[in-house]
């Protein structure tokens, strides 16, 4: 089992032809992720890392059957990219981009919430289900298959937690970085609920950051609802 992504995930990369998009697309493919294509406006018809490039997400989803996307679009345009993916009915949208204006994210958050998509991020490292699939920038080589979920606001501390778990012989089911921005699509409680329902996850490492009330709200939810 897994949380949100597995070997059947069909990934679409937004801004696939950019430096970050193309580099991490190659890394995701090497990990085993099914990258079925990507989008960069004005570059439709090209190839990038062996996959087709489209001008729009809607056309790419129609042709490839993608059910997930990763957003590497620069900050001024990233919120529009998130909404474009939601409009194309992409089930899971992972936004790596850092520095999106909060006013833009308020609009994108409500746009996604009103549709059938789930947003992870922005300003996050993404998600990895070990030995199956990774969406984003997490280094897959540090992970080891096991029964512990990892959930973090901080990208760097996600990697640190994985490293320490592996050092004591504890592997991971899925590691998820939700992002540390004030406005994010998937909260700690949302993600813990997924781990709680995953039969292969027996425990979870949860990492917060300074600022906000999410950790306090999550602690109360854990006491009332979490069996792991």
C-alpha positions in Angstrom: 0.0 0.0 0.0 1.0 3.6 -0.2 -0.2 7.2 0.5 -1.3 9.2 -2.6 1.2 7.9 -5.1 2.3 4.5 -6.3 3.7 2.7 -9.4 0.5 3.4 -11.2 0.7 7.2 -10.9 1.0 8.9 -14.3 2.9 12.2 -13.8 2.7 15.4 -15.8 5.4 18.0 -15.3 4.5 21.7 -15.6 7.5 23.8 -16.9 9.2 20.6 -17.9 11.6 22.3 -20.3 13.0 24.7 -17.7 16.3 24.0 -15.9 14.6 22.7 -12.7 11.8 20.9 -14.5 14.0 19.0 -16.8 16.6 18.1 -14.2 14.1 16.7 -11.7 12.1 15.0 -14.5 15.2 13.0 -15.2 15.6 12.2 -11.5 12.0 11.1 -11.2 12.2 8.9 -14.3 15.3 7.2 -12.9 13.5 6.5 -9.7 10.8 4.6 -11.6 8.1 7.3 -11.8 5.9 7.1 -14.9 6.4 10.6 -16.4 4.0 10.7 -19.3 4.7 14.3 -20.5 4.8 17.9 -19.6 3.8 21.4 -20.5 5.6 24.6 -21.4 3.5 27.3 -23.2 4.8 27.8 -26.7 6.9 24.7 -26.8 4.2 22.1 -27.6 5.4 19.4 -30.0 8.9 19.2 -28.6 10.3 16.4 -26.5 11.9 16.6 -23.1 13.6 13.7 -21.4 11.9 11.5 -24.0 8.4 12.6 -23.2 6.0 14.9 -25.2 5.7 18.6 -24.4 2.3 20.3 -24.7 1.3 23.9 -24.6 -1.5 23.3 -22.0 -2.1 20.9 -19.2 -5.6 20.2 -20.5 -4.3 18.9 -23.8 -1.5 16.9 -22.1 -3.9 15.2 -19.7 -6.3 14.4 -22.6 -3.5 12.8 -24.6 -1.5 11.1 -21.8 -4.1 10.2 -19.2 -2.0 11.9 -16.5 -3.5 11.8 -13.0 -0.8 13.8 -11.1 1.3 16.9 -11.9 4.4 18.6 -10.4 4.7 22.4 -10.7 8.1 23.9 -11.3 6.6 27.1 -12.7 8.3 30.4 -11.5 6.6 32.2 -8.6 4.7 34.9 -10.6 2.9 32.3 -12.7 2.8 29.3 -10.3 -0.7 30.0 -8.9 -2.1 30.1 -12.4 -0.3 26.8 -13.1 -2.0 25.2 -10.1 -5.4 26.4 -11.2 -4.7 25.2 -14.7 -4.0 21.7 -13.4 -7.1 21.7 -11.3 -9.2 22.9 -14.2 -7.8 19.9 -16.2 -9.1 17.6 -13.4 -5.6 16.5 -12.3 -6.2 14.4 -9.2 -2.9 15.3 -7.3 -1.0 18.6 -7.8 2.4 19.0 -6.2 3.7 22.5 -6.2 7.5 22.8 -5.6 7.7 26.5 -6.3 8.8 28.8 -3.4 7.9 32.5 -3.1 4.4 32.5 -4.6 2.6 35.7 -3.5 0.1 35.0 -0.7 -2.7 36.8 -2.5 -2.2 34.5 -5.5 -2.2 31.4 -3.3 -5.4 32.5 -1.6 -7.1 32.5 -5.0 -5.5 29.2 -6.1 -6.3 27.5 -2.7 -10.0 28.2 -3.1 -10.0 27.3 -6.7 -8.5 23.9 -6.0 -10.8 23.4 -3.0 -13.9 23.8 -5.2 -12.7 21.0 -7.5 -11.8 17.4 -7.2 -8.0 17.9 -7.0 -5.7 17.7 -4.0 -2.8 20.2 -3.7 0.4 19.5 -1.9 2.6 22.5 -1.3 3.6 25.1 -2.4 7.2 25.4 -1.3 7.5 21.7 -0.6 9.9 18.9 -1.6 7.0 16.7 -2.8 6.1 13.1 -2.0 7.8 9.7 -2.4 6.4 6.2 -1.9 9.6 4.2 -1.5 10.7 2.0 -4.4 7.5 3.0 -6.3 7.2 6.6 -7.3 8.4 10.1 -6.4 6.9 13.5 -7.3 9.2 16.4 -6.6 12.8 16.9 -5.5 13.3 14.4 -2.7 16.5 12.3 -3.1 15.2 8.8 -3.6 18.5 7.1 -2.8 18.3 8.0 0.9 15.1 6.1 1.4 14.5 2.5 2.4 11.3 0.5 2.2 9.6 -0.1 5.5 6.5 0.7 7.7 7.1 4.3 8.9 5.5 7.4 7.4 7.3 10.7 7.4 5.4 14.0 7.4 7.1 17.4 7.5 6.7 21.1 6.9 10.5 21.3 6.3 12.1 19.9 3.2 15.5 19.5 4.7 14.3 18.0 7.9 12.3 15.5 5.8 15.6 14.2 4.5 17.2 14.3 8.0 14.3 12.2 9.4 14.6 9.7 6.7 18.3 9.4 7.2 18.0 8.9 10.9 15.3 6.3 10.5 17.4 4.3 8.0 20.4 4.5 10.3 18.4 2.6 13.0 16.9 0.1 10.5 13.5 1.7 10.1 12.3 2.0 6.5 9.5 4.2 5.2 6.2 3.7 3.4 5.7 7.2 2.1 7.5 10.5 2.9 5.5 13.7 2.4 6.6 17.3 2.6 3.6 19.5 2.9 5.4 22.9 2.7 6.0 25.6 5.2 4.1 28.5 3.6 1.1 30.1 5.4 -1.3 28.8 2.7 -0.8 25.2 1.7 -3.2 22.7 0.1 -2.7 19.6 2.4 -2.4 20.1 6.2 -0.8 17.8 8.8 -4.2 16.5 9.8 -5.1 15.7 6.2 -1.9 13.8 5.7 -2.1 12.0 9.1 -5.5 10.8 8.2 -4.1 9.1 5.1 -1.3 7.5 7.1 -3.9 6.3 9.7 -5.9 4.6 6.9 -2.8 3.0 5.3 -2.5 -0.6 6.6 1.2 -0.8 5.9 2.1 2.3 7.9 2.6 1.4 11.6 4.0 4.7 12.8 4.6 8.3 11.7 7.4 10.8 12.2 5.9 14.3 12.3 8.0 17.4 12.0 6.7 20.9 12.5 8.2 24.4 12.2 7.9 27.6 14.2 4.9 29.8 13.4 1.1 29.2 13.3 -1.2 26.9 15.1 -1.2 23.9 12.9 1.0 21.8 15.2 -1.3 22.5 18.2 -4.4 21.6 16.2 -2.7 18.5 14.9 -1.6 17.4 18.4 -5.2 17.6 19.6 -6.4 15.6 16.5 -3.8 12.9 17.2 -5.0 12.5 20.8 -8.5 12.1 19.6 -8.1 10.1 16.4 -4.7 8.5 15.8 -4.1 4.9 16.7 -0.5 4.7 15.3 
